[in-house]
Amino acid sequence: MDTVLIELKHEKARALLQDLEAMNIIRVVQPAQPISEGIAARFAGSIPAEEADRLNEYIKQSRDEWERPI
């Protein structure tokens, strides 16, 4: 049998799939590995905004130090 990946656009779709599964027409399987999302989306909100701002300022300052002549 073929396996297909679908995106549910409405909560009623889940109920329809469950009904089809109950009638042994389809079998719903969970992916072994979650679908890869961008690194920014995966870590968004993982640190407070104030901490992120301080970190970005530190990185910018560090990069500026490399740009100036020694």
N, C-alpha and C positions, 0 to 999 in steps of 0.2 A: 504494500500500500504506500501511497505517497504521503509525505508529511509536508504541511504548509504552515506558514507563519501568518497570523492575521492580527490586525490592530482593531480593538473594539472601540467604536466611536460612540456607543450609547450603552448604558447599563442593561437595557433590555436585550442586547445581543448576547450577553453572558447567559441570561435565562434561556434564550433560544438554543444556545450551544449545550446547556445542561439538559434540555429536553431531548435534543438529538442524541446526546450521549446515553440518556436513559432508555431510548428506543434502540440502542446498539447500532446506530447509523454511523456515529463517529466516536472517536476516543480522544478526550482532551488530555494532552500531555504537557507538563511544564518543561520549559527549556532547561537543559542541564546547566547552562551558564547564562547569566543575565545578558541581555543585549548590551553591547558596549555603548556607553554614552561618553560624551566628551569629558575630558578631565576637569574642565571648569564647572560643568554641571554636577559632577560627582563630588567636588569639594566645596561648592558654593555654600556659604553660611557656616562653614566648619569652624571659623574663628570670628570673634566679634569684629565689627566694622572698625572700631577704634584701634584695635590691635593690628588689623590689616593695613590701616593707614600708616601707622608707625613703622611697620615692616616695609611697606613700599617706600617710605621716605628714607629709611636706612639703606635700602637697595639702591635708590637713586643717588644718594650721597656716596656710596661705595663705588658706583660706576663713574661718577664725576671725578673721583680721586684717580682713577686709571687714565682719564683723559688729559689731565694736566701734566706738563713736562716735569721731569724729576731733576 
